Amino acid sequence: MKICVSAMGGSMEAKVSERFGRAPYFVIVDSENMGFTPVLNAAENMQGGAGPEAVLRARSWC
């Protein structure tokens, strides 16, 4: 299973971001092998609607 974690950086050691839509990164973690892929959050600086946009993008990664 893949899990999308909102993060302050692009590594497994990064702190979790409290704001999903405004997180600088997402770390996509594969729970079967603990592999991960860091993804920049392109919606981070949107004027409005960052949360829904982040969810739409995250669905395509997982």
C-alpha positions as a Markdown table, in Angstrom:
| # | Residue | x | y | z |
|---|---|---|---|---|
| 1 | Met | 0.0 | 0.0 | 0.0 |
| 2 | Lys | 1.2 | 3.5 | -0.7 |
| 3 | Ile | 0.8 | 6.2 | 1.9 |
| 4 | Cys | 1.0 | 10.0 | 1.2 |
| 5 | Val | 2.5 | 12.0 | 4.0 |
| 6 | Ser | 2.6 | 15.8 | 4.1 |
| 7 | Ala | 6.2 | 16.7 | 4.9 |
| 8 | Met | 8.4 | 19.7 | 5.5 |
| 9 | Gly | 11.2 | 18.1 | 3.4 |
| 10 | Gly | 11.8 | 15.4 | 0.8 |
| 11 | Ser | 13.2 | 12.6 | 3.0 |
| 12 | Met | 12.0 | 10.0 | 5.4 |
| 13 | Glu | 13.6 | 12.0 | 8.2 |
| 14 | Ala | 11.6 | 15.2 | 7.4 |
| 15 | Lys | 9.1 | 16.5 | 9.9 |
| 16 | Val | 5.4 | 15.9 | 9.2 |
| 17 | Ser | 3.6 | 19.1 | 8.0 |
| 18 | Glu | 0.5 | 19.9 | 9.9 |
| 19 | Arg | -1.1 | 21.5 | 6.8 |
| 20 | Phe | -1.7 | 19.0 | 4.0 |
| 21 | Gly | -2.6 | 21.4 | 1.3 |
| 22 | Arg | 0.3 | 23.8 | 2.2 |
| 23 | Ala | 3.0 | 21.3 | 2.9 |
| 24 | Pro | 6.2 | 21.9 | 0.9 |
| 25 | Tyr | 6.5 | 18.2 | 0.0 |
| 26 | Phe | 4.7 | 15.0 | 0.0 |
| 27 | Val | 6.5 | 11.8 | 0.7 |
| 28 | Ile | 4.9 | 8.8 | -0.9 |
| 29 | Val | 5.8 | 5.7 | 1.1 |
| 30 | Asp | 5.4 | 2.1 | -0.1 |
| 31 | Ser | 4.5 | 0.2 | 3.1 |
| 32 | Glu | 5.5 | -3.1 | 1.6 |
| 33 | Asn | 9.2 | -2.3 | 1.1 |
| 34 | Met | 9.5 | 1.1 | 2.9 |
| 35 | Gly | 10.7 | 2.7 | -0.4 |
| 36 | Phe | 9.7 | 6.3 | -0.8 |
| 37 | Thr | 9.3 | 9.0 | -3.4 |
| 38 | Pro | 9.5 | 12.7 | -2.5 |
| 39 | Val | 7.2 | 15.0 | -4.5 |
| 40 | Leu | 7.2 | 18.8 | -4.4 |
| 41 | Asn | 3.7 | 20.2 | -3.7 |
| 42 | Ala | 2.9 | 22.5 | -6.6 |
| 43 | Ala | -0.3 | 23.6 | -4.9 |
| 44 | Glu | 1.6 | 25.0 | -1.8 |
| 45 | Asn | 1.4 | 28.6 | -3.0 |
| 46 | Met | -2.0 | 28.7 | -4.6 |
| 47 | Gln | -4.2 | 31.7 | -3.6 |
| 48 | Gly | -7.1 | 29.4 | -2.7 |
| 49 | Gly | -8.0 | 25.7 | -3.0 |
| 50 | Ala | -4.6 | 24.3 | -2.2 |
| 51 | Gly | -6.1 | 21.4 | -0.2 |
| 52 | Pro | -8.4 | 20.1 | -2.8 |
| 53 | Glu | -5.8 | 20.5 | -5.5 |
| 54 | Ala | -3.2 | 18.6 | -3.4 |
| 55 | Val | -5.7 | 15.8 | -2.9 |
| 56 | Leu | -6.3 | 15.5 | -6.7 |
| 57 | Arg | -2.6 | 15.4 | -7.4 |
| 58 | Ala | -1.9 | 12.9 | -4.5 |
| 59 | Arg | -4.5 | 10.5 | -6.0 |
| 60 | Ser | -2.5 | 10.3 | -9.2 |
| 61 | Trp | 0.7 | 9.4 | -7.3 |
| 62 | Cys | -0.7 | 6.6 | -5.2 |
